[in-house]
Amino acid sequence: MNVDSMFEEHTPTPPQKRRVNSLRNCARMLAREIQSATPTGPNQTLAIRHVDDALILATKAILENSRTRRSKRGLFTSTWRTREATSSKTASCFAKKRAALTLL
């Protein structure tokens, strides 16, 4: 484990900024959905905090793992592919969720 790498500042590139912003928008929409669909209380707060934790870890993964690094099997790079239509991706994510909820 490279501790120095864990705590250094990672300046995002423009494609990384787009990916992080896409995730942030999706997380915001999910947190708002949790807030409106659940009663106020400790479980709602915990659920929203987990969304925030997931966003933090995903952002960290984008910024840290975008560099080429070595694994036990050899050289590899991040496999995330940026889509041009970020907003349509986010919308389709929640459209599927809403469709599933209407079946309940």
CYANA upper distance limits for C-alpha pairs under 8 A (distance plus 0.5 A):
  2 ASN  CA      6 MET  CA      7.07
  3 VAL  CA      7 PHE  CA      7.15
  4 ASP  CA      8 GLU  CA      6.77
 10 HIS  CA     63 LEU  CA      6.58
 10 HIS  CA     64 GLU  CA      7.54
 11 THR  CA     63 LEU  CA      8.05
 12 PRO  CA     16 GLN  CA      6.01
 12 PRO  CA     17 LYS  CA      6.37
 12 PRO  CA     63 LEU  CA      6.77
 13 THR  CA     17 LYS  CA      6.67
 14 PRO  CA     18 ARG  CA      6.86
 15 PRO  CA     19 ARG  CA      6.89
 15 PRO  CA     82 THR  CA      7.83
 16 GLN  CA     20 VAL  CA      6.60
 16 GLN  CA     62 ILE  CA      7.18
 16 GLN  CA     63 LEU  CA      7.55
 17 LYS  CA     21 ASN  CA      6.50
 18 ARG  CA     22 SER  CA      6.61
 19 ARG  CA     23 LEU  CA      6.79
 19 ARG  CA     62 ILE  CA      8.40
 19 ARG  CA     82 THR  CA      7.23
 20 VAL  CA     24 ARG  CA      6.56
 20 VAL  CA     59 THR  CA      6.40
 20 VAL  CA     62 ILE  CA      8.01
 21 ASN  CA     25 ASN  CA      6.61
 22 SER  CA     26 CYS  CA      6.77
 22 SER  CA     86 THR  CA      6.72
 22 SER  CA     87 SER  CA      7.95
 22 SER  CA     90 THR  CA      7.85
 23 LEU  CA     27 ALA  CA      6.52
 23 LEU  CA     55 LEU  CA      7.35
 23 LEU  CA     58 ALA  CA      8.45
 24 ARG  CA     28 ARG  CA      6.56
 24 ARG  CA     55 LEU  CA      7.20
 25 ASN  CA     29 MET  CA      6.71
 25 ASN  CA     90 THR  CA      8.27
 26 CYS  CA     30 LEU  CA      6.70
 26 CYS  CA     90 THR  CA      6.45
 27 ALA  CA     31 ALA  CA      6.56
 27 ALA  CA     51 VAL  CA      6.75
 27 ALA  CA     52 ASP  CA      7.76
 27 ALA  CA     55 LEU  CA      7.22
 28 ARG  CA     32 ARG  CA      6.67
 29 MET  CA     33 GLU  CA      6.64
 30 LEU  CA     34 ILE  CA      6.63
 30 LEU  CA     51 VAL  CA      8.14
 31 ALA  CA     35 GLN  CA      6.60
 31 ALA  CA     48 ILE  CA      5.93
 31 ALA  CA     51 VAL  CA      7.21
 32 ARG  CA     36 SER  CA      6.67
 33 GLU  CA     37 ALA  CA      6.38
 34 ILE  CA     38 THR  CA      6.32
 34 ILE  CA     44 GLN  CA      7.50
 34 ILE  CA     47 ALA  CA      7.98
 34 ILE  CA     48 ILE  CA      7.56
 35 GLN  CA     39 PRO  CA      8.05
 35 GLN  CA     40 THR  CA      7.96
 35 GLN  CA     44 GLN  CA      7.30
 35 GLN  CA     48 ILE  CA      8.29
 38 THR  CA     44 GLN  CA      6.91
 39 PRO  CA     44 GLN  CA      7.33
 40 THR  CA     44 GLN  CA      6.45
 40 THR  CA     45 THR  CA      8.17
 41 GLY  CA     45 THR  CA      6.88
 42 PRO  CA     46 LEU  CA      6.57
 43 ASN  CA     47 ALA  CA      6.58
 44 GLN  CA     48 ILE  CA      6.80
 45 THR  CA     49 ARG  CA      6.66
 46 LEU  CA     50 HIS  CA      6.68
 47 ALA  CA     51 VAL  CA      7.00
 48 ILE  CA     52 ASP  CA      6.90
 49 ARG  CA     53 ASP  CA      6.64
 50 HIS  CA     54 ALA  CA      6.57
 51 VAL  CA     55 LEU  CA      6.75
 52 ASP  CA     56 ILE  CA      6.78
 53 ASP  CA     57 LEU  CA      6.78
 54 ALA  CA     58 ALA  CA      6.55
 55 LEU  CA     59 THR  CA      6.53
 56 ILE  CA     60 LYS  CA      6.68
 57 LEU  CA     61 ALA  CA      6.62
 58 ALA  CA     62 ILE  CA      6.77
 59 THR  CA     63 LEU  CA      6.77
 60 LYS  CA     64 GLU  CA      6.35
 60 LYS  CA     65 ASN  CA      8.43
 61 ALA  CA     65 ASN  CA      5.86
 61 ALA  CA     66 SER  CA      8.16
 62 ILE  CA     66 SER  CA      6.31
 65 ASN  CA     69 ARG  CA      8.37
 65 ASN  CA     77 THR  CA      8.12
 65 ASN  CA     78 SER  CA      6.71
 66 SER  CA     77 THR  CA      7.25
 66 SER  CA     78 SER  CA      5.87
 67 ARG  CA     77 THR  CA      7.22
 67 ARG  CA     78 SER  CA      7.90
 68 THR  CA     75 LEU  CA      7.78
 68 THR  CA     76 PHE  CA      6.71
 68 THR  CA     77 THR  CA      5.35
 68 THR  CA     78 SER  CA      7.88
 69 ARG  CA     75 LEU  CA      6.69
 69 ARG  CA     76 PHE  CA      6.71
 69 ARG  CA     77 THR  CA      7.14
 70 ARG  CA     74 GLY  CA      6.12
 70 ARG  CA     75 LEU  CA      5.27
 70 ARG  CA     76 PHE  CA      6.88
 71 SER  CA     75 LEU  CA      6.73
 71 SER  CA     76 PHE  CA      7.56
 83 ARG  CA     89 LYS  CA      8.41
 85 ALA  CA     89 LYS  CA      6.93
 86 THR  CA     90 THR  CA      6.87
 87 SER  CA     91 ALA  CA      6.58
 88 SER  CA     92 SER  CA      6.52
 89 LYS  CA     93 CYS  CA      6.75
 90 THR  CA     94 PHE  CA      7.10
 91 ALA  CA     95 ALA  CA      6.52
 92 SER  CA     96 LYS  CA      6.72
 93 CYS  CA     97 LYS  CA      7.17
 94 PHE  CA     98 ARG  CA      6.57
 95 ALA  CA     99 ALA  CA      6.64
 96 LYS  CA    100 ALA  CA      6.73
 97 LYS  CA    101 LEU  CA      6.77
 98 ARG  CA    102 THR  CA      6.79
 99 ALA  CA    103 LEU  CA      7.23
100 ALA  CA    104 LEU  CA      7.65
